[in-house]
Structures are given as structure tokens and as C-alpha cells.
Amino acid sequence: MAQDFRNSLVRTIGTSDTTILTAGDYDAVIGIRCCNILTSTINIDVKIAKGGADYFLAKGVVIPPNSAVELIQGGAKIVMASGDVLEAVSDTASSLDVTCSYIDTISS
């Protein structure tokens, strides 16, 4: 059964919730890398917004200057249902790049 691997790249995220991925028909997130592009420390949140509620994958994570954090490791996956929205936010303007790898529409 073939799978459709994709990515979503979002640059210079700041202090407003920013959409990384809006799920289609059951997508599996297989990687999220968050990179601080500044020379000062930042704090970030990454969450899934669903039905008016936020479900945090990471909250208040500190990323040192010019460093990155991998949120999904060791073969872990996060399945997102249709309409779920993966979002990220930083405490500092234009400070965060996010790379998300996912499988589009998991086959049954």
C-alpha cells in the first residue's frame, strides 16, 4: 500500500498562532522540527486545535539561540483527523521556523 509523504515548511513564526498543517482525511505527522533562528533564547508552544480546544504537543519549550528541537522522535506518529489544525507560536516576533513531515491521507 503506497503512502503519500509530504512536508509543510513555515518560516519566521512570531507571537500569533500560525497554522503549520490542516489535516485532510486522517494524516499522520511523522516529524516536527522547531528551529530558533535568532541569537537569543525563545519559548514556543506547538498544539493541535480541534473543535475550539487546544491540545498541546509542547508548551513553554525553551529553544536556545541558533538551535532546534525535534518534537517527534524514534518512529512516533501523531494522527490528525480531518479539520485538525497543527499550530505553533513563539514568545518573540519572527523567531521560529518549523518543518513538519507527514503522511497525507493514511490508507486503510
N, CA, C and O atoms as CSV, one atom per row, in Angstrom:
chain,resi,resn,atom,element,x,y,z
A,1,MET,N,N,0.842,-1.158,0.000
A,1,MET,CA,C,0.000,0.000,0.000
A,1,MET,C,C,0.901,1.240,0.000
A,1,MET,O,O,1.711,1.436,0.906
A,2,ALA,N,N,0.743,2.055,-1.016
A,2,ALA,CA,C,1.578,3.247,-1.185
A,2,ALA,C,C,1.126,4.354,-0.243
A,2,ALA,O,O,-0.059,4.485,0.062
A,3,GLN,N,N,2.087,5.145,0.208
A,3,GLN,CA,C,1.797,6.282,1.079
A,3,GLN,C,C,2.292,7.557,0.400
A,3,GLN,O,O,3.244,7.529,-0.379
A,4,ASP,N,N,1.654,8.641,0.698
A,4,ASP,CA,C,1.975,9.925,0.101
A,4,ASP,C,C,2.673,10.792,1.148
A,4,ASP,O,O,2.013,11.441,1.960
A,5,PHE,N,N,4.010,10.803,1.129
A,5,PHE,CA,C,4.792,11.587,2.084
A,5,PHE,C,C,4.828,13.040,1.639
A,5,PHE,O,O,5.013,13.335,0.459
A,6,ARG,N,N,4.648,13.948,2.599
A,6,ARG,CA,C,4.619,15.392,2.312
A,6,ARG,C,C,5.347,16.144,3.415
A,6,ARG,O,O,5.707,15.583,4.450
A,7,ASN,N,N,5.554,17.444,3.157
A,7,ASN,CA,C,6.076,18.303,4.213
A,7,ASN,C,C,5.393,19.654,4.169
A,7,ASN,O,O,4.809,20.046,3.158
A,8,SER,N,N,5.477,20.351,5.278
A,8,SER,CA,C,4.981,21.717,5.394
A,8,SER,C,C,6.094,22.524,6.040
A,8,SER,O,O,6.577,22.170,7.116
A,9,LEU,N,N,6.503,23.601,5.393
A,9,LEU,CA,C,7.590,24.451,5.878
A,9,LEU,C,C,7.044,25.842,6.149
A,9,LEU,O,O,6.464,26.475,5.266
A,10,VAL,N,N,7.232,26.314,7.374
A,10,VAL,CA,C,6.740,27.643,7.741
A,10,VAL,C,C,7.877,28.430,8.372
A,10,VAL,O,O,8.526,27.966,9.310
A,11,ARG,N,N,8.110,29.636,7.841
A,11,ARG,CA,C,9.231,30.482,8.286
A,11,ARG,C,C,8.778,31.632,9.168
A,11,ARG,O,O,7.629,32.069,9.108
A,12,THR,N,N,9.685,32.102,9.971
A,12,THR,CA,C,9.582,33.320,10.794
A,12,THR,C,C,8.261,33.456,11.554
A,12,THR,O,O,7.607,34.498,11.513
A,13,ILE,N,N,7.891,32.394,12.238
A,13,ILE,CA,C,6.699,32.433,13.092
A,13,ILE,C,C,6.983,33.358,14.262
A,13,ILE,O,O,8.096,33.394,14.787
A,14,GLY,N,N,5.966,34.104,14.662
A,14,GLY,CA,C,6.109,35.041,15.765
A,14,GLY,C,C,5.113,34.785,16.870
A,14,GLY,O,O,4.904,33.642,17.275
A,15,THR,N,N,4.493,35.852,17.363
A,15,THR,CA,C,3.691,35.814,18.580
A,15,THR,C,C,2.207,35.522,18.346
A,15,THR,O,O,1.413,35.606,19.283
A,16,SER,N,N,1.828,35.189,17.138
A,16,SER,CA,C,0.447,34.787,16.842
A,16,SER,C,C,0.431,33.315,16.453
A,16,SER,O,O,1.358,32.827,15.807
A,17,ASP,N,N,-0.635,32.605,16.852
A,17,ASP,CA,C,-0.780,31.210,16.433
A,17,ASP,C,C,-0.692,31.139,14.913
A,17,ASP,O,O,-1.389,31.864,14.203
A,18,THR,N,N,0.173,30.256,14.425
A,18,THR,CA,C,0.395,30.114,12.992
A,18,THR,C,C,0.127,28.677,12.584
A,18,THR,O,O,0.629,27.744,13.211
A,19,THR,N,N,-0.665,28.496,11.533
A,19,THR,CA,C,-1.000,27.159,11.044
A,19,THR,C,C,0.200,26.522,10.362
A,19,THR,O,O,0.814,27.111,9.472
A,20,ILE,N,N,0.517,25.326,10.788
A,20,ILE,CA,C,1.567,24.521,10.168
A,20,ILE,C,C,0.934,23.529,9.192
A,20,ILE,O,O,1.439,23.327,8.088
A,21,LEU,N,N,-0.174,22.914,9.607
A,21,LEU,CA,C,-0.835,21.895,8.797
A,21,LEU,C,C,-2.302,21.814,9.197
A,21,LEU,O,O,-2.632,21.781,10.383
A,22,THR,N,N,-3.170,21.784,8.203
A,22,THR,CA,C,-4.576,21.473,8.432
A,22,THR,C,C,-4.800,20.081,7.847
A,22,THR,O,O,-4.591,19.852,6.655
A,23,ALA,N,N,-5.223,19.165,8.698
A,23,ALA,CA,C,-5.337,17.764,8.291
A,23,ALA,C,C,-6.484,17.563,7.319
A,23,ALA,O,O,-7.529,18.209,7.395
A,24,GLY,N,N,-6.240,16.635,6.396
A,24,GLY,CA,C,-7.280,16.201,5.465
A,24,GLY,C,C,-7.971,14.994,6.046
A,24,GLY,O,O,-8.516,15.055,7.147
A,25,ASP,N,N,-7.952,13.912,5.327
A,25,ASP,CA,C,-8.626,12.693,5.753
A,25,ASP,C,C,-7.638,11.778,6.468
A,25,ASP,O,O,-7.083,10.859,5.865
A,26,TYR,N,N,-7.428,12.031,7.737
A,26,TYR,CA,C,-6.516,11.277,8.592
A,26,TYR,C,C,-5.080,11.283,8.089
A,26,TYR,O,O,-4.650,10.385,7.365
A,27,ASP,N,N,-4.356,12.311,8.489
A,27,ASP,CA,C,-2.942,12.467,8.177
A,27,ASP,C,C,-2.124,12.022,9.390
A,27,ASP,O,O,-2.567,12.172,10.528
A,28,ALA,N,N,-0.928,11.475,9.147
A,28,ALA,CA,C,-0.041,11.058,10.233
A,28,ALA,C,C,1.192,11.952,10.223
A,28,ALA,O,O,1.970,11.939,9.270
A,29,VAL,N,N,1.363,12.724,11.282
A,29,VAL,CA,C,2.551,13.569,11.423
A,29,VAL,C,C,3.683,12.673,11.905
A,29,VAL,O,O,3.557,11.991,12.921
A,30,ILE,N,N,4.798,12.681,11.160
A,30,ILE,CA,C,5.921,11.802,11.493
A,30,ILE,C,C,7.172,12.579,11.899
A,30,ILE,O,O,8.185,11.980,12.260
A,31,GLY,N,N,7.103,13.914,11.840
A,31,GLY,CA,C,8.235,14.724,12.272
A,31,GLY,C,C,7.855,16.181,12.417
A,31,GLY,O,O,7.160,16.738,11.567
A,32,ILE,N,N,8.313,16.801,13.502
A,32,ILE,CA,C,8.160,18.246,13.694
A,32,ILE,C,C,9.479,18.770,14.246
A,32,ILE,O,O,9.884,18.404,15.349
A,33,ARG,N,N,10.143,19.622,13.483
A,33,ARG,CA,C,11.397,20.253,13.917
A,33,ARG,C,C,11.151,21.745,14.036
A,33,ARG,O,O,10.688,22.390,13.095
A,34,CYS,N,N,11.469,22.288,15.210
A,34,CYS,CA,C,11.301,23.706,15.502
A,34,CYS,C,C,12.678,24.330,15.683
A,34,CYS,O,O,13.464,23.877,16.516
A,35,CYS,N,N,12.971,25.365,14.910
A,35,CYS,CA,C,14.300,25.969,14.912
A,35,CYS,C,C,14.244,27.444,15.295
A,35,CYS,O,O,13.519,28.227,14.680
A,36,ASN,N,N,15.004,27.810,16.303
A,36,ASN,CA,C,15.162,29.204,16.710
A,36,ASN,C,C,16.160,29.855,15.747
A,36,ASN,O,O,17.322,29.453,15.688
A,37,ILE,N,N,15.706,30.853,14.998
A,37,ILE,CA,C,16.568,31.488,14.002
A,37,ILE,C,C,17.226,32.769,14.525
A,37,ILE,O,O,17.864,33.498,13.766
A,38,LEU,N,N,17.068,33.035,15.811
A,38,LEU,CA,C,17.639,34.242,16.414
A,38,LEU,C,C,18.894,33.926,17.231
A,38,LEU,O,O,19.276,32.768,17.402
A,39,THR,N,N,19.514,34.983,17.722
A,39,THR,CA,C,20.691,34.838,18.585
A,39,THR,C,C,20.328,35.004,20.058
A,39,THR,O,O,21.207,35.194,20.899
A,40,SER,N,N,19.021,34.933,20.372
A,40,SER,CA,C,18.554,34.962,21.755
A,40,SER,C,C,17.579,33.805,21.962
A,40,SER,O,O,17.015,33.289,20.998
A,41,THR,N,N,17.381,33.400,23.208
A,41,THR,CA,C,16.506,32.287,23.558
A,41,THR,C,C,15.042,32.631,23.292
A,41,THR,O,O,14.613,33.768,23.489
A,42,ILE,N,N,14.281,31.629,22.842
A,42,ILE,CA,C,12.839,31.806,22.672
A,42,ILE,C,C,12.097,30.676,23.392
A,42,ILE,O,O,12.671,29.632,23.703
A,43,ASN,N,N,10.805,30.914,23.650
A,43,ASN,CA,C,9.901,29.913,24.217
A,43,ASN,C,C,8.796,29.669,23.196
A,43,ASN,O,O,8.252,30.614,22.625
A,44,ILE,N,N,8.463,28.390,22.966
A,44,ILE,CA,C,7.458,28.078,21.950
A,44,ILE,C,C,6.381,27.149,22.491
A,44,ILE,O,O,6.579,26.442,23.479
A,45,ASP,N,N,5.232,27.171,21.815
A,45,ASP,CA,C,4.161,26.215,22.018
A,45,ASP,C,C,3.841,25.600,20.665
A,45,ASP,O,O,3.864,26.288,19.644
A,46,VAL,N,N,3.544,24.307,20.656
A,46,VAL,CA,C,3.048,23.621,19.466
A,46,VAL,C,C,1.821,22.847,19.918
A,46,VAL,O,O,1.859,22.150,20.932
A,47,LYS,N,N,0.722,22.971,19.158
A,47,LYS,CA,C,-0.533,22.364,19.600
A,47,LYS,C,C,-1.393,21.962,18.414
A,47,LYS,O,O,-1.168,22.385,17.281
A,48,ILE,N,N,-2.387,21.129,18.712
A,48,ILE,CA,C,-3.412,20.793,17.737
A,48,ILE,C,C,-4.698,21.463,18.202
A,48,ILE,O,O,-5.152,21.253,19.327
A,49,ALA,N,N,-5.276,22.273,17.317
A,49,ALA,CA,C,-6.557,22.916,17.589
A,49,ALA,C,C,-7.653,22.024,16.998
A,49,ALA,O,O,-7.620,21.667,15.821
A,50,LYS,N,N,-8.622,21.675,17.849
A,50,LYS,CA,C,-9.700,20.771,17.420
A,50,LYS,C,C,-10.980,21.158,18.131
A,50,LYS,O,O,-11.044,21.146,19.360
A,51,GLY,N,N,-11.985,21.497,17.370
A,51,GLY,CA,C,-13.301,21.782,17.952
A,51,GLY,C,C,-13.291,22.886,18.989
A,51,GLY,O,O,-14.032,22.808,19.970
A,52,GLY,N,N,-12.479,23.907,18.805
A,52,GLY,CA,C,-12.444,25.033,19.732
A,52,GLY,C,C,-11.541,24.819,20.943
A,52,GLY,O,O,-11.444,25.696,21.801
A,53,ALA,N,N,-10.881,23.666,21.024
A,53,ALA,CA,C,-9.971,23.390,22.145
A,53,ALA,C,C,-8.549,23.203,21.606
A,53,ALA,O,O,-8.355,22.807,20.457
A,54,ASP,N,N,-7.568,23.494,22.452
A,54,ASP,CA,C,-6.158,23.307,22.101
A,54,ASP,C,C,-5.595,22.108,22.859
A,54,ASP,O,O,-5.820,21.955,24.060
A,55,TYR,N,N,-4.861,21.259,22.139
A,55,TYR,CA,C,-4.207,20.080,22.709
A,55,TYR,C,C,-2.712,20.244,22.470
A,55,TYR,O,O,-2.247,20.121,21.337
A,56,PHE,N,N,-1.956,20.520,23.530
A,56,PHE,CA,C,-0.544,20.862,23.401
A,56,PHE,C,C,0.333,19.636,23.187
A,56,PHE,O,O,0.214,18.634,23.893
A,57,LEU,N,N,1.210,19.738,22.203
A,57,LEU,CA,C,2.274,18.758,21.994
A,57,LEU,C,C,3.526,19.214,22.727
A,57,LEU,O,O,4.329,18.400,23.183
A,58,ALA,N,N,3.680,20.534,22.831
A,58,ALA,CA,C,4.804,21.152,23.544
A,58,ALA,C,C,4.321,22.496,24.058
A,58,ALA,O,O,3.678,23.247,23.325
A,59,LYS,N,N,4.624,22.806,25.313
A,59,LYS,CA,C,4.181,24.076,25.906
A,59,LYS,C,C,5.332,24.692,26.680
A,59,LYS,O,O,5.895,24.075,27.584
A,60,GLY,N,N,5.676,25.931,26.306
A,60,GLY,CA,C,6.745,26.644,27.002
A,60,GLY,C,C,8.121,26.034,26.790
A,60,GLY,O,O,8.988,26.136,27.659
A,61,VAL,N,N,8.326,25.402,25.645
A,61,VAL,CA,C,9.624,24.782,25.361
A,61,VAL,C,C,10.654,25.883,25.068
A,61,VAL,O,O,10.434,26.757,24.229
A,62,VAL,N,N,11.762,25.814,25.773
A,62,VAL,CA,C,12.844,26.781,25.599
A,62,VAL,C,C,13.789,26.275,24.517
A,62,VAL,O,O,14.278,25.147,24.577
A,63,ILE,N,N,14.037,27.136,23.520
A,63,ILE,CA,C,14.999,26.784,22.471
A,63,ILE,C,C,16.137,27.809,22.524
A,63,ILE,O,O,15.910,29.001,22.315
A,64,PRO,N,N,17.342,27.351,22.799
A,64,PRO,CA,C,18.496,28.250,22.859
A,64,PRO,C,C,18.757,28.910,21.489
A,64,PRO,O,O,18.220,28.470,20.473
A,65,PRO,N,N,19.576,29.958,21.474
A,65,PRO,CA,C,19.896,30.630,20.220
A,65,PRO,C,C,20.456,29.671,19.172
A,65,PRO,O,O,21.248,28.782,19.483
A,66,ASN,N,N,20.029,29.870,17.925
A,66,ASN,CA,C,20.543,29.100,16.783
A,66,ASN,C,C,20.492,27.589,17.010
A,66,ASN,O,O,21.407,26.866,16.617
A,67,SER,N,N,19.418,27.117,17.647
A,67,SER,CA,C,19.267,25.695,17.961
A,67,SER,C,C,17.903,25.209,17.494
A,67,SER,O,O,17.044,25.999,17.101
A,68,ALA,N,N,17.721,23.888,17.545
A,68,ALA,CA,C,16.455,23.295,17.130
A,68,ALA,C,C,16.019,22.217,18.111
A,68,ALA,O,O,16.826,21.672,18.863
A,69,VAL,N,N,14.713,21.922,18.087
A,69,VAL,CA,C,14.115,20.879,18.904
A,69,VAL,C,C,13.296,19.984,17.987
A,69,VAL,O,O,12.514,20.460,17.164
A,70,GLU,N,N,13.490,18.678,18.145
A,70,GLU,CA,C,12.706,17.695,17.392
A,70,GLU,C,C,11.599,17.213,18.317
A,70,GLU,O,O,11.884,16.676,19.388
A,71,LEU,N,N,10.328,17.395,17.920
A,71,LEU,CA,C,9.220,17.047,18.804
A,71,LEU,C,C,8.732,15.619,18.643
A,71,LEU,O,O,8.106,15.085,19.558
A,72,ILE,N,N,8.996,14.987,17.516
A,72,ILE,CA,C,8.588,13.599,17.307
A,72,ILE,C,C,9.837,12.806,16.974
A,72,ILE,O,O,10.541,13.114,16.013
A,73,GLN,N,N,10.110,11.776,17.777
A,73,GLN,CA,C,11.342,11.005,17.600
A,73,GLN,C,C,11.069,9.515,17.701
A,73,GLN,O,O,10.016,9.096,18.181
A,74,GLY,N,N,12.017,8.729,17.248
A,74,GLY,CA,C,12.004,7.282,17.450
A,74,GLY,C,C,10.834,6.560,16.812
A,74,GLY,O,O,10.355,5.561,17.349
A,75,GLY,N,N,10.368,7.048,15.676
A,75,GLY,CA,C,9.280,6.370,14.987
A,75,GLY,C,C,7.895,6.716,15.499
A,75,GLY,O,O,6.912,6.136,15.038
A,76,ALA,N,N,7.788,7.639,16.430
A,76,ALA,CA,C,6.478,8.047,16.937
A,76,ALA,C,C,5.691,8.753,15.838
A,76,ALA,O,O,6.276,9.301,14.904
A,77,LYS,N,N,4.374,8.740,15.949
A,77,LYS,CA,C,3.493,9.397,14.995
A,77,LYS,C,C,2.344,10.055,15.744
A,77,LYS,O,O,1.979,9.638,16.844
A,78,ILE,N,N,1.790,11.077,15.139
A,78,ILE,CA,C,0.578,11.701,15.669
A,78,ILE,C,C,-0.439,11.703,14.543
A,78,ILE,O,O,-0.191,12.277,13.482
A,79,VAL,N,N,-1.578,11.070,14.761
A,79,VAL,CA,C,-2.621,11.035,13.747
A,79,VAL,C,C,-3.551,12.219,13.972
A,79,VAL,O,O,-4.026,12.464,15.081
A,80,MET,N,N,-3.796,12.945,12.886
A,80,MET,CA,C,-4.695,14.097,12.931
A,80,MET,C,C,-5.919,13.796,12.078
A,80,MET,O,O,-5.793,13.368,10.930
A,81,ALA,N,N,-7.106,14.022,12.642
A,81,ALA,CA,C,-8.352,13.807,11.923
A,81,ALA,C,C,-8.634,14.988,11.005
A,81,ALA,O,O,-8.039,16.056,11.147
A,82,SER,N,N,-9.529,14.787,10.084
A,82,SER,CA,C,-9.910,15.831,9.141
A,82,SER,C,C,-10.328,17.102,9.890
A,82,SER,O,O,-11.183,17.060,10.774
A,83,GLY,N,N,-9.712,18.230,9.523
A,83,GLY,CA,C,-10.029,19.513,10.138
A,83,GLY,C,C,-9.171,19.890,11.331
A,83,GLY,O,O,-9.179,21.050,11.744
A,84,ASP,N,N,-8.424,18.936,11.901
A,84,ASP,CA,C,-7.491,19.279,12.985
A,84,ASP,C,C,-6.431,20.224,12.430
A,84,ASP,O,O,-6.010,20.087,11.282
A,85,VAL,N,N,-6.001,21.184,13.249
A,85,VAL,CA,C,-5.021,22.180,12.797
A,85,VAL,C,C,-3.802,22.152,13.718
A,85,VAL,O,O,-3.915,22.383,14.922
A,86,LEU,N,N,-2.636,21.866,13.137
A,86,LEU,CA,C,-1.373,21.925,13.866
A,86,LEU,C,C,-0.887,23.371,13.834
A,86,LEU,O,O,-0.752,23.959,12.761
A,87,GLU,N,N,-0.624,23.943,15.009
A,87,GLU,CA,C,-0.223,25.349,15.111
A,87,GLU,C,C,1.033,25.493,15.955
A,87,GLU,O,O,1.327,24.650,16.803
A,88,ALA,N,N,1.770,26.574,15.713
A,88,ALA,CA,C,2.943,26.914,16.520
A,88,ALA,C,C,2.914,28.409,16.809
A,88,ALA,O,O,2.351,29.197,16.049
A,89,VAL,N,N,3.537,28.782,17.927
A,89,VAL,CA,C,3.658,30.184,18.313
A,89,VAL,C,C,4.934,30.343,19.129
A,89,VAL,O,O,5.351,29.426,19.836
A,90,SER,N,N,5.544,31.510,19.025
A,90,SER,CA,C,6.750,31.841,19.784
A,90,SER,C,C,6.452,33.045,20.677
A,90,SER,O,O,5.478,33.765,20.455
A,91,ASP,N,N,7.288,33.255,21.673
A,91,ASP,CA,C,7.128,34.443,22.512
A,91,ASP,C,C,7.867,35.657,21.930
A,91,ASP,O,O,7.864,36.735,22.524
A,92,THR,N,N,8.502,35.469,20.762
A,92,THR,CA,C,9.311,36.523,20.144
A,92,THR,C,C,8.961,36.634,18.665
A,92,THR,O,O,8.809,35.620,17.983
A,93,ALA,N,N,8.835,37.842,18.174
A,93,ALA,CA,C,8.469,38.081,16.777
A,93,ALA,C,C,9.487,37.476,15.816
A,93,ALA,O,O,10.694,37.535,16.051
A,94,SER,N,N,8.980,36.895,14.731
A,94,SER,CA,C,9.796,36.405,13.607
A,94,SER,C,C,11.009,35.596,14.058
A,94,SER,O,O,12.137,35.878,13.655
A,95,SER,N,N,10.769,34.590,14.898
A,95,SER,CA,C,11.883,33.885,15.539
A,95,SER,C,C,11.952,32.388,15.286
A,95,SER,O,O,12.957,31.757,15.612
A,96,LEU,N,N,10.900,31.806,14.709
A,96,LEU,CA,C,10.775,30.351,14.680
A,96,LEU,C,C,10.492,29.844,13.274
A,96,LEU,O,O,9.582,30.330,12.602
A,97,ASP,N,N,11.278,28.861,12.832
A,97,ASP,CA,C,10.979,28.117,11.607
A,97,ASP,C,C,10.538,26.713,12.014
A,97,ASP,O,O,11.112,26.117,12.925
A,98,VAL,N,N,9.508,26.184,11.329
A,98,VAL,CA,C,9.010,24.840,11.630
A,98,VAL,C,C,8.963,24.022,10.350
A,98,VAL,O,O,8.484,24.476,9.311
A,99,THR,N,N,9.477,22.801,10.459
A,99,THR,CA,C,9.375,21.820,9.378
A,99,THR,C,C,8.550,20.662,9.895
A,99,THR,O,O,8.866,20.076,10.931
A,100,CYS,N,N,7.500,20.336,9.178
A,100,CYS,CA,C,6.613,19.237,9.560
A,100,CYS,C,C,6.591,18.223,8.423
A,100,CYS,O,O,6.312,18.576,7.277
A,101,SER,N,N,6.884,16.967,8.739
A,101,SER,CA,C,6.776,15.873,7.774
A,101,SER,C,C,5.560,15.043,8.136
A,101,SER,O,O,5.316,14.750,9.307
A,102,TYR,N,N,4.789,14.662,7.106
A,102,TYR,CA,C,3.582,13.900,7.381
A,102,TYR,C,C,3.212,12.991,6.217
A,102,TYR,O,O,3.673,13.170,5.090
A,103,ILE,N,N,2.369,12.012,6.522
A,103,ILE,CA,C,1.818,11.136,5.508
A,103,ILE,C,C,0.401,11.617,5.250
A,103,ILE,O,O,-0.428,11.661,6.159
A,104,ASP,N,N,0.132,11.976,4.006
A,104,ASP,CA,C,-1.166,12.524,3.619
A,104,ASP,C,C,-2.160,11.395,3.389
A,104,ASP,O,O,-1.890,10.460,2.635
A,105,THR,N,N,-3.303,11.490,4.039
A,105,THR,CA,C,-4.391,10.541,3.894
A,105,THR,C,C,-3.917,9.104,4.056
A,105,THR,O,O,-3.627,8.415,3.077
A,106,ILE,N,N,-3.843,8.669,5.292
A,106,ILE,CA,C,-3.391,7.320,5.614
A,106,ILE,C,C,-4.327,6.310,4.941
A,106,ILE,O,O,-5.547,6.403,5.074
A,107,SER,N,N,-3.754,5.360,4.230
A,107,SER,CA,C,-4.585,4.343,3.578
A,107,SER,C,C,-5.048,3.322,4.601
A,107,SER,O,O,-4.386,3.073,5.609
A,108,SER,N,N,-6.188,2.747,4.319
A,108,SER,CA,C,-6.743,1.765,5.277
A,108,SER,C,C,-6.546,0.347,4.802
A,108,SER,O,O,-6.951,-0.594,5.484
